[in-house]
Amino acid sequence: MNTVDDAPGRAGPGPSPVIVVVGSLHYDITVDAPDRPRKGETVTGRRWSPRFGGKGGNQAAAAQRQGAATAMVSAVGDDDFGRGLLAGLDRAGVDRSAVAVLPGRNSGMSVAIFDDDGDYGAVIVSGSNLAIEAEQIPDARLGRARVLILQNEIPEPVNAAVARRAKRLGLTTILNAAPARPFTTDLADHIDILVVNAIEAEMLGAGPVASLEDAASAARALAGSRGVVVVTAGGDGVAMAGGTVAPVALPGLDVEVVSTHGAGDMFVGTFAARLAQGASCEDALRAANDAAARLVSMPDEKRMTV
């Protein structure tokens, strides 16, 4: 495994990051269509475009956008998609010195179909993301950060190994449990803040979430064994409970929705950035809620592409 400069920009370490993101990079192909196809149906789309993606990459870019120096730990293939993803990290200003370039492997990618309501469905192919190693970032560098961000688009043993190290080094670890899956390691024991959306909360056993009140109930239910829990409920808002924080339920902001794609990642990246900059959990939650609302109302041409 090596980290080589396969795209313009800086590949070497920059200033010590306050946030480290260990997670996925996906070259996203987005398709605009009147609706998403049902099984066996063909729908005629209007246009397609490439985008920088992967929950890890999106969250790293969002945190960096908030002024928090951010480093990415991931892996791409030695292919055109990989080179596009490295260039995307460079444009976002994210330190990619711990991103491995793997000869002979395909980079991660996804296809997302957006409908006229601004909602989407997606298929991801993990590719090189399955080969990420926890040791790609050394303790000396990880230990200088304040916040670690993890997601469920890479193997759980990798997340668990990094989270153990982060706990020993004193970082605050955020797990965005997306997509939701049962824990198969001791990862949950090393997480400080769990962030899930309505569907993920239900899949983890909190019951249906169809309102802000449901989100608050789900956060309380999940926090019983997981410390601080944040449950996002789309346009209804976001709730937080658990640990030593006072319960908070923030209504969604009234914005015109252009696309919901990436809203969750903007939320997580902004939330982490504010925490790393010294904000309280409640203030970080408010900033993240605002940032996600601004993103869903943003025209397509202003979003990050590859």
Secondary structure as GFF3:
##gff-version 3
##sequence-region A 1 306
A	DSSP	beta_strand	19	22	.	.	.	ID=ss1
A	DSSP	beta_strand	26	32	.	.	.	ID=ss2
A	DSSP	beta_strand	47	53	.	.	.	ID=ss3
A	DSSP	alpha_helix	55	65	.	.	.	ID=ss4
A	DSSP	beta_strand	70	77	.	.	.	ID=ss5
A	DSSP	alpha_helix	80	92	.	.	.	ID=ss6
A	DSSP	beta_strand	95	102	.	.	.	ID=ss7
A	DSSP	beta_strand	109	114	.	.	.	ID=ss8
A	DSSP	beta_strand	120	125	.	.	.	ID=ss9
A	DSSP	three_ten_helix	127	131	.	.	.	ID=ss10
A	DSSP	three_ten_helix	134	136	.	.	.	ID=ss11
A	DSSP	alpha_helix	139	142	.	.	.	ID=ss12
A	DSSP	beta_strand	147	151	.	.	.	ID=ss13
A	DSSP	alpha_helix	156	169	.	.	.	ID=ss14
A	DSSP	beta_strand	172	176	.	.	.	ID=ss15
A	DSSP	three_ten_helix	187	190	.	.	.	ID=ss16
A	DSSP	beta_strand	193	197	.	.	.	ID=ss17
A	DSSP	alpha_helix	198	201	.	.	.	ID=ss18
A	DSSP	pi_helix	202	206	.	.	.	ID=ss19
A	DSSP	alpha_helix	212	226	.	.	.	ID=ss20
A	DSSP	beta_strand	228	232	.	.	.	ID=ss21
A	DSSP	three_ten_helix	234	236	.	.	.	ID=ss22
A	DSSP	beta_strand	237	241	.	.	.	ID=ss23
A	DSSP	beta_strand	248	251	.	.	.	ID=ss24
A	DSSP	alpha_helix	263	276	.	.	.	ID=ss25
A	DSSP	alpha_helix	281	296	.	.	.	ID=ss26
A	DSSP	three_ten_helix	300	302	.	.	.	ID=ss27
###
